[in-house]
Amino acid sequence: MLNKSKSLEDHFMDVQSKKERNSVISLAYAEDGYSQIEIANFLSLSKSAISMIIKSDKSGDFNSFITCGILSILGRILSYNRYNIKSYLY
């Protein structure tokens, strides 16, 4: 399991609006690898609400690739390689 760079408390500390919250949800999911259930429990929302927020996040085309998992997987591979750990995709 990868270490998360920020806690959920840190991710959501300065959130002021629903739109900002939704962007932070997508970032916590895609970049730090928090599960939808972890985020839902932290925010007292349902998992389906988190799923819909992630799918509907329109903060840019680049972010849509992240939420698809493509760059997330690449980031994990690079993170493993930084520590000289062999990583394989099956």
Sequence and secondary structure as in RCSB ss.txt:
>XXXX:A:sequence
MLNKSKSLEDHFMDVQSKKERNSVISLAYAEDGYSQIEIANFLSLSKSAISMIIKSDKSGDFNSFITCGILSILG
RILSYNRYNIKSYLY
>XXXX:A:secstr
    SS HHHHHTT  SHHHHHHHHHHHHHTS   HHHHHHHHT  HHHHHHHHHH  S HHHHHHHHTHHHHHH
HHHHHHHTT      
